[in-house]
Amino acid sequence: MSYFVGLDASKATTHICILDRHGVVVAREQVETSPKAIVAALRGQRRRYARVGMESWGMATWLYEGLAKAGLPIICINAVHAHAYLKAQRNKTDRNDAAGIARLMQMGSYRVVHIKSRTSQEIRAALTARQAISERLIGLQNTIRGILAGFGRKLPTGGRRTFEAHVASVTRGDSYLEALVASLLAVRSSMCEQLDVLEGRLAAMAGDDPVCRRLMTAPGVGPIVSLEFRSAIDEPRRFPNSRLVGVHLGLTPRTRQSGPLSSSGGISRWGPSSVRRALYLAARSLCGVRKRPCWLTDWGNALAIRKGYKKAMIAVARKLAVVLHRMWISETDFAWSRPNALDPRH
C-alpha cells in the first residue's frame, strides 16, 4: 500500500502526518526540522510513500535537497495555493496543517513549485544582500537630509558619490551639525564601501556566467538585470512557451471577474518584484536616447506615443523578458534587426 505524507515545517520543529490511500491517518510525529531527522522518522515507519509534500518557504530548498537525496518522493507545493485549502480548517494548528498537506498529496490537488539550482540560490543571495545594503543606504541618506532640513540646511540633489561633499558644504561653520552628522557619514561611508564590493562581485559573477554574457548582448541589460533574470528563470525549458515568462514574472494585465462585473487594469505583480523592477529599468534605458537604436527601441517608443510612457515601458519590459528567454533557449545573441525567430507570435 502507498502512503501520503504531509510536512508542516517551522525553523525549530516539523509536524509529520501520514495517510493511507483511503485517507485514514496512520501516524503522526513531531521531529526537529532537518533532513536527517525527517528521513529517519519516515524510514523508521518502513512504508512505501507515493508522495511527500511540504509548502514553499525560506528553508524549503535545503529540506527538499536532503529528502530528495534520501530517495523520498518529495514535492514542494505553492504556499499561497495550499493556504486557500488549509484556512478552511476549523482550528489552524501545525498538526492540522500537516494533515491538510497530506490530504492534498492524496487528492493530487496542488501546484508544484520549482526548486532553484545552487547557482541560482547563490546569485539570489548576492542580489538580496546588495538590495538590503542599498535600501538602508538610501534610508540613512534620507535621515541625514531630514535632520539638516530641520535646521534650514537643504541638500541639493545628486548621486551617491557627491552626497558627502554636499553635506560638508551645507554644514560648514556649524560645529554642532558637523559633529552630529559625522557619525552618520562614517556609517554611510562603510556601507558605500561594502556596496561597491558586492557590486564588483556581482559583475564578476555575470562575466563568468555564459548565460549572463549572452543576455548582456541585449541593449539595456547589464550585470544586475542579467543576474536577476538568470536567477528568476533558472531552468528556461520549464516554460513551453516564451510568452509564459511574462506571466510568471507578473508583467501581464490583471483581470477580475465575478458574474456580470469584470475589471481589468494594472499588472498581476505575480512573482519576484526585484526582477520586474530590473526589467522595467532596462526598458527605460533601452527606450532612451541611444547611439544604436534597435527594433525593440523603435517599437517601445511608438507604443509610448499611442498608449503613454508607463504602459509602454511595462510592455517593453514584458517583451524584453520574452526576447531574453528566446535568446537563452536558442543560444543566440541579441539580434538588432528583428528576426523571425523572435517574432512575438511564436
C-alpha positions as CSV (number, residue, x, y, z in Angstrom):
1,M,0.0,0.0,0.0
2,S,1.2,3.5,-0.8
3,Y,1.1,6.2,1.8
4,F,0.9,10.0,1.5
5,V,2.9,12.4,3.8
6,G,2.3,16.0,4.8
7,L,5.1,18.0,6.4
8,D,4.4,21.3,8.2
9,A,7.8,22.7,8.9
10,S,9.0,25.7,11.0
11,K,12.5,26.7,11.9
12,A,12.5,24.6,15.1
13,T,10.2,21.6,14.5
14,T,8.3,19.8,11.7
15,H,5.0,18.1,12.1
16,I,4.5,14.9,10.1
17,C,1.2,13.3,9.1
18,I,0.9,10.0,7.2
19,L,-2.3,8.9,5.4
20,D,-3.1,5.7,3.7
21,R,-4.7,5.6,0.3
22,H,-8.2,5.7,1.9
23,G,-7.3,9.0,3.7
24,V,-7.1,7.5,7.1
25,V,-4.4,8.9,9.4
26,V,-2.0,6.1,10.3
27,A,0.8,8.1,12.0
28,R,1.7,11.5,13.4
29,E,5.0,12.7,14.6
30,Q,6.9,15.8,15.5
31,V,10.7,16.0,14.8
32,E,13.5,18.5,14.6
33,T,13.5,20.5,11.3
34,S,16.4,18.9,9.4
35,P,16.5,16.4,6.5
36,K,18.2,13.8,8.7
37,A,15.5,13.8,11.4
38,I,12.6,13.8,8.9
39,V,14.2,11.0,6.8
40,A,14.8,8.9,10.0
41,A,11.2,9.4,11.1
42,L,9.8,8.3,7.7
43,R,12.2,5.5,7.1
44,G,11.5,4.1,10.6
45,Q,7.9,3.5,9.6
46,R,9.0,1.0,6.9
47,R,6.3,2.2,4.5
48,R,6.3,2.9,0.7
49,Y,5.4,6.6,0.1
50,A,3.7,7.8,-3.1
51,R,4.1,11.5,-2.3
52,V,5.7,13.6,0.4
53,G,4.5,17.2,0.4
54,M,5.7,20.4,2.0
55,E,4.9,24.1,1.4
56,S,7.4,26.5,-0.2
57,W,9.2,28.7,2.4
58,G,12.6,30.0,3.3
59,M,14.2,26.7,4.2
60,A,12.3,24.6,1.6
61,T,15.3,24.2,-0.8
62,W,17.5,22.8,2.0
63,L,14.9,20.3,3.1
64,Y,14.0,19.4,-0.5
65,E,17.5,18.6,-1.4
66,G,18.1,16.5,1.6
67,L,14.9,14.5,1.3
68,A,15.3,14.0,-2.5
69,K,18.9,12.8,-1.9
70,A,17.5,10.2,0.5
71,G,15.2,8.9,-2.3
72,L,11.9,10.2,-0.9
73,P,9.3,11.4,-3.5
74,I,9.3,15.0,-2.1
75,I,7.1,17.6,-3.7
76,C,7.3,21.3,-2.9
77,I,3.8,22.9,-3.3
78,N,2.8,26.6,-3.7
79,A,2.1,28.0,-0.2
80,V,-0.5,30.5,-1.5
81,H,-2.5,27.8,-3.2
82,A,-2.2,25.5,-0.1
83,H,-3.2,28.3,2.2
84,A,-6.6,28.6,0.5
85,Y,-7.3,24.9,1.4
86,L,-5.7,24.9,4.9
87,K,-7.6,28.0,6.1
88,A,-10.9,26.2,5.7
89,Q,-10.0,24.0,8.7
90,R,-11.8,24.8,11.9
91,N,-8.6,25.0,14.0
92,K,-5.4,26.4,12.5
93,T,-2.5,24.4,14.1
94,D,0.7,23.0,12.8
95,R,-0.6,19.5,13.5
96,N,-3.7,20.1,11.4
97,D,-1.7,21.8,8.6
98,A,0.4,18.7,8.3
99,A,-2.8,16.6,7.9
100,G,-4.1,19.1,5.3
101,I,-1.0,18.9,3.2
102,A,-1.1,15.1,3.4
103,R,-4.7,15.3,2.2
104,L,-3.6,17.5,-0.8
105,M,-1.0,14.8,-1.6
106,Q,-3.6,12.1,-1.5
107,M,-6.1,14.0,-3.7
108,G,-3.3,15.3,-6.1
109,S,-4.7,18.8,-5.8
110,Y,-1.6,21.0,-5.6
111,R,0.7,23.3,-7.6
112,V,4.3,22.3,-7.8
113,V,6.9,25.0,-7.1
114,H,10.2,24.9,-9.0
115,I,13.2,24.3,-6.7
116,K,16.1,26.6,-7.7
117,S,19.5,25.3,-8.5
118,R,22.5,26.0,-6.3
119,T,23.8,28.6,-8.9
120,S,20.5,30.5,-8.8
121,Q,20.5,30.4,-5.0
122,E,24.0,31.9,-4.8
123,I,23.0,34.6,-7.3
124,R,19.8,35.4,-5.4
125,A,21.7,35.6,-2.1
126,A,24.2,38.1,-3.5
127,L,21.4,40.2,-5.1
128,T,19.4,40.2,-1.8
129,A,22.5,41.4,0.1
130,R,23.1,44.2,-2.4
131,Q,19.4,45.3,-2.2
132,A,19.5,45.2,1.6
133,I,22.5,47.5,1.8
134,S,21.2,49.8,-1.0
135,E,17.9,50.3,0.8
136,R,19.5,51.0,4.1
137,L,21.9,53.4,2.5
138,I,19.0,55.3,1.0
139,G,17.3,55.4,4.3
140,L,20.4,56.7,6.1
141,Q,20.8,59.4,3.5
142,N,17.2,60.5,3.9
143,T,17.7,60.6,7.6
144,I,20.6,63.0,7.2
145,R,18.6,65.1,4.8
146,G,15.7,65.3,7.3
147,I,18.0,66.3,10.2
148,L,19.6,69.1,8.1
149,A,16.3,70.2,6.8
150,G,15.1,70.9,10.3
151,F,17.9,73.5,10.6
152,G,17.1,75.0,7.3
153,R,20.0,73.3,5.5
154,K,18.8,72.0,2.2
155,L,20.9,69.4,0.4
156,P,21.0,69.6,-3.3
157,T,20.1,66.6,-5.4
158,G,23.0,64.5,-6.5
159,G,24.4,61.0,-6.8
160,R,25.9,58.8,-4.2
161,R,29.4,59.9,-5.0
162,T,28.7,63.6,-4.3
163,F,26.5,63.2,-1.2
164,E,29.2,63.6,1.4
165,A,30.6,66.8,-0.3
166,H,27.1,68.3,-0.3
167,V,26.7,67.6,3.4
168,A,30.1,69.2,4.2
169,S,29.2,72.3,2.2
170,V,25.8,72.9,4.0
171,T,27.2,72.2,7.5
172,R,30.4,74.2,7.2
173,G,30.7,76.7,10.1
174,D,28.2,74.9,12.4
175,S,30.1,72.7,14.8
176,Y,27.0,71.1,16.2
177,L,25.7,69.9,12.9
178,E,29.2,68.8,11.7
179,A,29.6,66.7,14.9
180,L,26.1,65.3,14.6
181,V,26.3,64.0,11.0
182,A,29.9,62.9,11.3
183,S,29.0,59.5,12.9
184,L,26.2,59.0,10.3
185,L,28.6,59.8,7.5
186,A,31.1,57.3,8.9
187,V,28.4,54.6,8.8
188,R,27.4,55.6,5.3
189,S,31.0,55.5,4.1
190,S,31.3,51.9,5.3
191,M,28.0,51.0,3.6
192,C,29.2,52.5,0.4
193,E,32.4,50.6,0.5
194,Q,30.7,47.3,1.1
195,L,28.1,48.1,-1.6
196,D,31.0,48.6,-4.1
197,V,32.4,45.3,-3.0
198,L,29.1,43.5,-3.6
199,E,28.6,45.2,-7.0
200,G,32.0,44.2,-8.1
201,R,31.3,40.6,-7.0
202,L,28.1,40.6,-9.0
203,A,29.8,42.0,-12.1
204,A,32.3,39.2,-11.8
205,M,29.6,36.6,-11.4
206,A,27.8,37.9,-14.5
207,G,31.1,38.0,-16.5
208,D,31.9,34.4,-15.6
209,D,28.5,33.0,-16.4
210,P,27.9,32.2,-20.1
211,V,24.2,32.7,-19.9
212,C,24.6,36.2,-18.4
213,R,27.2,37.1,-21.0
214,R,24.7,36.2,-23.7
215,L,21.8,38.1,-22.1
216,M,24.0,41.2,-21.7
217,T,24.3,41.4,-25.5
218,A,20.7,42.9,-25.4
219,P,20.5,46.7,-25.0
220,G,19.7,47.9,-21.6
221,V,20.7,44.7,-20.0
222,G,23.7,44.9,-17.6
223,P,25.1,42.6,-14.9
224,I,22.3,43.2,-12.4
225,V,19.5,42.7,-14.9
226,S,21.1,39.6,-16.4
227,L,21.6,38.1,-12.9
228,E,18.1,38.9,-11.8
229,F,16.6,37.2,-14.9
230,R,19.0,34.3,-14.6
231,S,18.1,33.6,-11.0
232,A,14.3,34.0,-11.5
233,I,14.1,31.7,-14.6
234,D,16.8,29.2,-13.5
235,E,15.7,26.5,-15.9
236,P,14.4,28.0,-19.2
237,R,12.9,24.8,-20.6
238,R,10.3,24.6,-17.8
239,F,8.4,27.2,-19.9
240,P,7.0,25.5,-23.0
241,N,6.2,29.0,-24.5
242,S,8.4,32.1,-24.1
243,R,5.3,34.3,-23.6
244,L,4.6,32.4,-20.3
245,V,7.7,34.1,-18.9
246,G,5.8,37.4,-18.8
247,V,3.0,35.7,-16.9
248,H,5.5,34.1,-14.5
249,L,7.1,37.4,-13.7
250,G,3.8,39.2,-13.2
251,L,4.1,41.5,-16.2
252,T,0.7,40.6,-17.7
253,P,-2.6,42.5,-17.2
254,R,-4.7,41.6,-14.1
255,T,-8.3,40.7,-14.7
256,R,-11.0,40.2,-12.1
257,Q,-14.5,38.9,-13.0
258,S,-17.5,37.9,-10.8
259,G,-20.8,37.4,-12.5
260,P,-21.7,40.5,-14.6
261,L,-18.8,42.5,-13.1
262,S,-15.5,42.5,-14.9
263,S,-12.5,44.7,-14.5
264,S,-9.0,44.8,-16.0
265,G,-6.2,47.1,-15.1
266,G,-2.6,47.1,-13.9
267,I,-0.4,44.1,-13.9
268,S,-0.7,40.9,-11.8
269,R,2.6,41.5,-9.9
270,W,2.9,37.8,-9.5
271,G,6.4,36.6,-8.9
272,P,9.6,38.3,-7.7
273,S,9.3,42.1,-7.6
274,S,13.1,42.6,-8.0
275,V,13.0,41.1,-11.4
276,R,10.1,43.3,-12.6
277,R,11.9,46.3,-11.3
278,A,15.1,45.4,-13.1
279,L,13.3,44.7,-16.4
280,Y,11.4,48.0,-16.1
281,L,14.6,50.0,-15.6
282,A,16.2,48.1,-18.5
283,A,13.2,49.0,-20.6
284,R,13.6,52.7,-19.7
285,S,17.2,52.6,-20.6
286,L,16.5,50.8,-23.8
287,C,13.9,53.3,-25.0
288,G,16.1,56.3,-24.0
289,V,18.5,58.1,-26.3
290,R,20.8,55.5,-27.7
291,K,23.7,55.7,-30.2
292,R,22.5,52.4,-31.8
293,P,18.7,52.1,-31.7
294,C,17.2,48.6,-32.4
295,W,13.8,47.2,-33.4
296,L,12.7,47.0,-29.7
297,T,13.6,50.6,-29.1
298,D,11.5,51.7,-32.1
299,W,8.6,49.5,-31.1
300,G,8.6,50.8,-27.5
301,N,8.8,54.5,-28.5
302,A,6.0,54.1,-31.0
303,L,3.9,52.4,-28.3
304,A,4.6,55.2,-25.8
305,I,3.1,57.7,-28.3
306,R,-0.1,55.7,-28.6
307,K,-0.5,54.3,-25.0
308,G,1.5,56.5,-22.7
309,Y,5.0,56.2,-21.3
310,K,4.4,54.0,-18.3
311,K,2.2,51.4,-20.1
312,A,4.7,51.3,-22.9
313,M,7.6,50.6,-20.5
314,I,5.7,47.7,-18.9
315,A,5.0,46.3,-22.4
316,V,8.7,46.7,-23.3
317,A,9.8,45.0,-20.1
318,R,7.5,42.1,-20.9
319,K,8.7,41.9,-24.5
320,L,12.3,42.1,-23.3
321,A,11.7,39.1,-20.9
322,V,10.3,37.1,-23.8
323,V,13.3,38.0,-26.0
324,L,15.8,37.1,-23.3
325,H,14.2,33.8,-22.8
326,R,14.3,33.0,-26.6
327,M,18.0,34.0,-26.6
328,W,18.7,31.7,-23.7
329,I,16.8,28.8,-25.3
330,S,18.2,29.2,-28.8
331,E,21.7,30.1,-27.5
332,T,21.9,33.1,-29.8
333,D,22.9,36.7,-29.1
334,F,20.5,39.7,-29.4
335,A,19.5,40.5,-33.0
336,W,19.4,44.2,-33.6
337,S,17.2,43.7,-36.6
338,R,14.1,41.8,-35.8
339,P,14.5,38.1,-36.9
340,N,11.5,35.7,-37.4
341,A,12.7,33.5,-34.5
342,L,11.9,36.3,-32.1
343,D,8.5,37.2,-33.6
344,P,6.1,37.6,-30.6
345,R,3.6,35.4,-32.3
346,H,5.8,32.4,-31.8
